[in-house]
Amino acid sequence: MLVIENGRVIDPKSGLDEIMDVVCDKGKVLAMGSGAARSYREKDGVRRIDAAGQIVAPGLIDVHVHFRDPGLTYKEDIHTGAAAAARGGFTTVVCMANTKPPVDNIETLEYCLAEGRKTGIHVLQAAAITAGMKGETLTDMETLKAHGAAGFTDDGIPILDSGLVKQAMEEAARLDVPLSFHEEDPAFIRENGVNHGAVSDQLGIFGSPALAEDSMVARDCMIALHTGATIDIQHISSANSVHIVRLAKRLGADVMAEVTPHHFTLDETAVLEHGTLAKMNPPLRMAADREEILRGLADDTIDIIATDHAPHSAEEKARPLTQAPSGIIGLETSLALGVTTLVRGGVLTLPQLLQKMTVNPAKLYRLDSGYLAVGHAADLVIFDPQEAWTVGEFASKATNSPFVGETLYGKVKATVCGGEIVYEEEEAL
């Protein structure tokens, strides 16, 4: 039995925001309320946590992570990825399908799910939309769903065949599963990972213009409108794409959009300071793009905060800018970047931030999670939104983050999944 006392309990789904106790037993929330812990304190085997001054919230959900397993486990594996997630306050993650081999078949899917069950958190797996992620033929989505695929995505690779995208959306609508899209048309890109603009000019390269993203976001939003499919615009980065999603929602399309902490925190100038550690697809764009992303978060055009946790080895990131892989890790800094940039910056309230990291991700993937209620799974995070800490060591195998050395606010104290403590800050509780 786990007794959490005196915390500020925030549950965005119900609107709950009060100082109270939470009692967990046998994997479920047994009781919630002021003084609820009183009758359980002295029972045998009770673990007590005093959460005074801290937030107790539903376990965070990340719908976009890369655990590199199978095939690229020198970067990360399902177990180290899950450890990083727990350290960041996440109790549920959805892994992308671009492994080696890709998750386009039952064997690979079942391997990923079986390894995920060995971790302390819920590791879900998306399957590929197209066979081999080649953008030519659809996978057997019905069979893959039956074997546990949470949704479908070719993340990392855009699907250029519009007719095939329409077929995929029609099938996804029939199966009631979400599709997530990586929106970058390579026809407009010369060097990926760096925005086409003042910084790319300074570096002497052309880079990747926002047009590459905007054109595909517009296409997929309109196809979604006509098919009725639920789609997720992944890692949105440009102002025009935010406007397009806003319009699509007004027209009635079932479109959700996700943004990464690095895209709402940084702009293209970070490449000049951090080099390859600020190289990502889609790239960090102009300050005006970042400002529109903040507006999109505030008015709920952007529904979800997702990390796009993308571990790479130090050797890979040490290559020249145009040769190094794109992407950064993000699970262990996501909540703190949200608190620091969005809450302390006046963009979102704490409950609004948590809505985009719990309820909305659960809605996209049709999950019965992301909320706290008596009788429901005891998946939760305890964190101190006022505590400053310096980004340094990681549970991830990788360290490729431009935020190393930065002071952020919002320190995870403990993560509980199924009533079990899966991460606890040393000497904190």
C-alpha positions in Angstrom: 0.0 0.0 0.0 1.2 3.5 -0.9 -0.1 6.6 1.0 0.7 10.0 -0.5 -0.2 12.8 1.8 -0.7 16.6 1.6 0.0 17.0 -2.1 -1.7 19.4 -4.5 -3.7 16.8 -6.6 -4.4 18.0 -10.1 -6.6 15.9 -12.4 -7.2 17.8 -15.6 -9.9 15.4 -16.8 -12.2 16.1 -13.8 -11.0 19.6 -13.1 -9.8 18.5 -9.6 -7.2 20.8 -8.1 -7.0 20.5 -4.3 -4.7 19.7 -1.4 -5.5 16.1 -0.4 -4.2 12.5 0.1 -4.1 9.7 -2.4 -4.1 6.1 -1.2 -3.0 3.3 -3.6 -3.4 -0.4 -3.1 -3.2 -3.4 -5.4 -2.4 -1.2 -8.4 -5.4 1.0 -8.0 -6.4 4.3 -6.4 -8.1 3.2 -3.2 -9.1 6.6 -1.8 -8.7 10.3 -2.4 -9.6 13.3 -0.3 -8.6 15.5 2.6 -7.5 13.2 5.4 -8.0 10.1 3.3 -4.7 8.7 4.5 -5.5 8.8 8.2 -6.9 5.3 8.6 -4.2 3.7 6.5 -1.0 5.2 8.0 -0.3 2.6 10.7 -1.1 -0.5 8.6 1.6 -3.0 8.0 3.5 -2.6 4.7 2.4 1.0 4.1 4.8 3.3 2.3 4.2 6.9 3.2 5.1 9.9 1.0 4.7 13.4 2.3 4.0 15.4 -0.9 3.5 18.8 0.8 4.4 21.6 -1.6 4.4 19.2 -4.5 2.0 18.3 -7.3 0.4 14.9 -7.6 -0.9 14.3 -11.1 -1.8 11.5 -13.5 1.3 9.8 -14.9 2.4 11.6 -18.0 1.8 10.1 -21.5 4.2 10.5 -24.4 2.8 9.5 -27.8 6.1 9.9 -29.7 9.3 8.2 -28.6 12.1 6.2 -30.3 13.5 3.4 -28.2 15.6 2.1 -31.1 14.8 -1.5 -30.3 15.2 -3.8 -32.2 18.2 -3.1 -34.3 19.8 0.1 -33.0 20.2 -0.6 -29.3 23.6 1.0 -29.0 21.6 4.2 -29.0 18.8 3.1 -26.7 16.7 0.0 -25.9 13.2 -0.5 -24.5 14.5 -0.9 -20.9 16.7 2.2 -20.8 14.1 4.2 -22.7 11.5 3.1 -20.1 13.9 4.1 -17.3 14.3 7.6 -18.9 10.5 7.9 -19.2 9.9 7.0 -15.6 12.6 9.5 -14.5 10.7 12.1 -16.5 7.3 11.3 -14.9 5.9 9.2 -17.7 3.9 6.1 -17.1 2.9 5.5 -20.7 4.8 5.9 -23.9 4.1 5.1 -27.6 7.1 3.9 -29.5 7.5 4.7 -33.2 7.8 2.0 -35.8 11.1 3.0 -37.5 13.3 0.3 -35.9 15.4 -2.2 -37.8 13.5 -4.1 -38.9 10.5 -1.7 -38.8 7.4 -2.7 -36.9 5.4 -3.7 -40.0 4.9 -7.3 -39.0 3.5 -9.4 -36.1 6.9 -10.8 -35.0 8.6 -7.5 -34.5 5.4 -6.0 -32.9 5.1 -8.8 -30.4 8.8 -8.6 -29.5 8.5 -4.9 -28.7 5.3 -5.4 -26.7 6.9 -8.3 -24.8 10.0 -6.3 -23.9 7.8 -3.4 -22.9 5.9 -5.6 -20.4 9.2 -6.3 -18.6 9.6 -2.6 -17.8 7.9 -0.8 -14.9 5.8 1.4 -17.2 3.3 0.9 -20.1 5.3 0.7 -23.3 2.9 0.8 -26.3 3.9 0.3 -29.8 2.8 1.9 -33.0 3.1 -0.1 -36.3 4.1 1.2 -39.7 1.5 2.5 -42.1 3.3 1.2 -45.1 5.2 -2.1 -45.6 8.9 -1.6 -44.9 8.1 2.1 -44.4 8.6 2.4 -48.2 5.4 4.4 -48.9 4.3 1.9 -51.5 1.7 -0.5 -50.0 -0.2 -0.5 -46.8 0.5 -2.9 -44.0 -2.2 -5.3 -42.7 -3.5 -2.7 -40.3 -6.4 -4.9 -39.1 -4.1 -7.8 -38.1 -1.5 -5.6 -36.5 -4.2 -3.8 -34.5 -5.5 -7.3 -33.4 -2.0 -8.1 -32.2 -1.6 -5.0 -30.1 -0.6 -2.1 -32.3 -1.7 1.1 -30.6 -1.8 3.1 -33.8 0.1 3.6 -37.1 2.9 5.8 -38.3 5.8 6.0 -40.7 7.4 8.6 -38.5 10.8 9.6 -39.8 9.6 9.2 -43.4 6.8 11.2 -45.1 4.3 9.3 -47.2 4.4 11.0 -50.6 1.7 9.1 -52.4 -1.5 11.0 -51.6 -3.8 8.2 -52.9 -2.1 5.8 -50.5 -2.5 8.3 -47.6 -6.3 8.4 -48.4 -6.5 4.6 -48.4 -4.7 4.5 -45.1 -7.0 7.1 -43.6 -10.1 5.2 -44.8 -8.8 2.0 -43.2 -7.8 3.7 -40.0 -11.3 5.3 -39.8 -12.9 1.8 -40.3 -10.6 0.4 -37.5 -11.0 3.4 -35.2 -7.2 3.9 -34.8 -5.1 7.0 -35.1 -2.6 7.8 -37.8 0.4 10.0 -37.0 2.2 11.8 -39.8 5.8 13.1 -40.3 5.2 16.1 -42.5 8.3 17.0 -44.6 8.3 16.9 -48.4 11.9 16.1 -49.5 11.3 17.8 -52.8 11.8 21.2 -51.0 14.7 20.1 -48.8 18.4 20.2 -49.6 20.0 19.7 -46.2 17.7 18.4 -43.5 17.7 19.4 -39.8 18.3 23.1 -40.2 15.7 25.7 -41.1 16.1 27.5 -44.4 16.6 31.1 -43.3 19.1 33.5 -41.8 21.0 30.8 -39.9 21.3 28.4 -42.8 22.5 31.4 -44.9 25.1 32.1 -42.3 26.2 28.4 -42.4 26.3 28.4 -46.1 23.6 25.8 -46.7 20.1 25.9 -48.0 18.5 23.8 -45.3 14.8 22.8 -44.9 12.1 25.4 -45.6 8.8 25.5 -43.8 7.1 24.9 -47.2 8.2 21.3 -46.9 6.1 20.9 -43.8 3.2 23.3 -44.7 2.4 21.6 -48.0 2.0 18.1 -46.4 0.1 19.4 -43.3 -2.4 21.0 -45.6 -2.8 17.9 -47.7 -3.2 15.6 -44.8 -5.6 17.8 -42.9 -7.9 18.0 -46.0 -7.7 14.2 -46.6 -8.6 13.7 -42.9 -11.6 16.1 -43.3 -12.9 14.0 -46.2 -12.3 10.6 -44.8 -13.2 11.2 -41.1 -9.9 9.7 -39.9 -8.3 10.7 -36.6 -4.8 12.0 -37.4 -1.9 13.4 -35.5 0.3 16.1 -37.0 3.6 15.2 -35.5 6.2 17.6 -34.1 4.6 20.7 -35.6 7.2 23.5 -36.2 6.0 26.2 -38.5 3.6 29.1 -38.0 1.7 28.3 -41.2 1.2 24.7 -40.1 -0.4 25.9 -36.9 -2.7 28.1 -38.9 -3.6 25.2 -41.2 -4.4 22.9 -38.2 -6.5 25.6 -36.7 -8.5 25.9 -39.9 -8.9 22.2 -40.3 -10.3 21.9 -36.8 -12.8 24.7 -37.5 -13.9 22.8 -40.6 -14.6 19.7 -38.6 -11.5 17.5 -39.3 -10.5 15.1 -36.5 -7.0 16.5 -36.4 -4.7 16.7 -33.3 -1.3 18.3 -33.3 1.7 17.6 -31.2 4.6 19.9 -30.4 8.0 19.0 -28.8 9.5 20.9 -25.9 12.4 21.9 -28.1 10.2 23.5 -30.7 8.3 25.6 -28.1 11.5 26.5 -26.3 14.2 27.2 -29.0 14.4 28.7 -32.4 16.9 28.3 -35.3 19.6 30.4 -33.6 20.2 27.5 -31.2 22.0 25.7 -34.1 24.7 28.4 -33.9 25.2 27.7 -30.2 24.7 24.0 -30.0 25.5 22.7 -33.4 24.3 19.1 -34.1 22.6 19.0 -30.7 20.1 21.5 -32.1 19.7 19.6 -35.4 16.3 17.9 -35.8 13.6 17.0 -38.3 11.6 19.2 -38.6 14.1 21.9 -37.8 14.0 24.6 -35.2 12.5 27.5 -37.1 12.3 31.3 -36.8 11.3 33.2 -33.6 8.0 34.1 -35.3 7.2 30.4 -35.8 7.9 29.7 -32.1 5.6 32.6 -31.1 2.8 31.1 -33.2 3.4 27.7 -31.6 3.0 29.3 -28.2 -0.3 30.9 -29.4 -1.4 27.5 -30.7 -0.7 25.9 -27.4 -2.7 28.6 -25.6 -5.8 28.4 -27.8 -5.7 24.5 -28.0 -4.9 24.3 -31.7 -1.9 22.2 -30.5 -3.3 19.5 -28.3 -0.3 17.4 -27.2 3.2 17.9 -25.9 5.3 14.9 -27.1 9.1 14.6 -26.9 10.1 12.8 -30.1 12.7 11.3 -27.8 15.5 10.5 -30.4 18.7 9.1 -28.9 21.9 9.0 -30.8 25.5 8.1 -29.9 28.0 10.8 -29.0 30.1 9.7 -32.0 27.2 10.2 -34.4 26.4 13.7 -33.1 30.1 14.6 -33.3 30.0 14.4 -37.1 29.8 17.6 -39.2 26.4 19.4 -39.1 25.3 18.2 -42.5 26.3 14.6 -41.8 25.1 14.1 -38.2 21.7 12.5 -37.5 18.8 14.7 -36.5 17.0 14.5 -33.2 17.5 14.9 -29.4 16.5 13.1 -26.3 13.6 14.6 -24.3 11.9 12.4 -21.8 13.8 13.6 -18.8 13.5 17.3 -19.6 10.0 17.5 -21.0 7.9 18.3 -17.9 10.5 20.8 -16.7 10.6 22.6 -20.0 6.9 22.8 -19.9 6.9 24.2 -16.4 9.8 26.6 -17.2 8.8 27.9 -20.6 5.0 27.6 -20.6 3.8 27.8 -17.0 6.4 30.3 -15.7 6.2 32.0 -19.0 2.5 32.6 -18.6 1.4 30.6 -21.7 -0.4 27.8 -19.9 -1.6 27.1 -16.3 -0.3 24.0 -14.7 -3.5 22.1 -15.2 -3.5 23.2 -18.9 0.1 21.9 -19.3 -0.9 18.6 -17.7 -3.9 18.3 -20.0 -1.6 18.3 -22.9 0.6 15.7 -21.3 -2.1 13.3 -20.0 -5.7 13.6 -21.1 -5.2 14.7 -24.7 -2.5 12.0 -25.5 -4.8 9.4 -24.0 -7.7 10.7 -26.1 -5.6 10.3 -29.3 -4.7 6.7 -28.6 -8.1 5.8 -27.1 -6.5 4.9 -23.8 -8.3 4.6 -20.5 -5.6 6.5 -18.7 -4.3 10.0 -18.1 -6.6 10.7 -15.1 -6.9 10.0 -11.4 -10.0 8.4 -9.9 -10.9 6.0 -7.1 -10.9 2.5 -8.5 -8.7 3.5 -11.5 -5.1 2.5 -12.2 -2.6 4.1 -9.8 -0.4 5.7 -12.4 0.8 9.1 -11.2 3.7 11.5 -11.0 4.8 13.6 -8.0 6.8 16.7 -8.8 7.9 20.1 -7.4 7.1 22.9 -9.9 9.2 25.4 -7.9 12.4 23.4 -7.6 15.3 24.5 -9.8 17.7 21.8 -11.1 20.5 21.7 -13.6 20.2 19.3 -16.6 23.1 16.8 -16.4 23.0 13.0 -15.9 20.4 10.9 -17.8 18.9 7.5 -17.4 18.9 7.3 -21.2 21.9 5.7 -22.9 22.2 8.9 -24.8 23.1 12.5 -23.8 22.3 14.3 -27.1 20.4 17.3 -25.7 21.0 21.1 -26.1 19.6 21.6 -22.6 22.6 20.0 -20.8 23.8 22.6 -18.2 20.6 24.6 -18.3 18.7 25.4 -15.1 15.1 24.4 -15.3 12.1 24.4 -12.9 10.0 21.4 -12.1 11.7 18.4 -10.5 10.1 14.9 -10.7 10.2 13.4 -7.2 8.6 10.1 -7.9 6.8 8.2 -10.6 4.2 5.5 -9.7 2.9 3.0 -12.2 0.3 0.4 -11.2 0.8 1.4 -7.6 4.5 0.7 -7.7 7.2 3.3 -7.4 9.2 3.0 -10.7 11.3 6.1 -10.1 12.2 8.0 -6.9 14.6 10.9 -6.6 17.3 9.8 -4.2 16.9 11.1 -0.7 13.9 13.2 -1.8 11.0 11.4 -0.2 
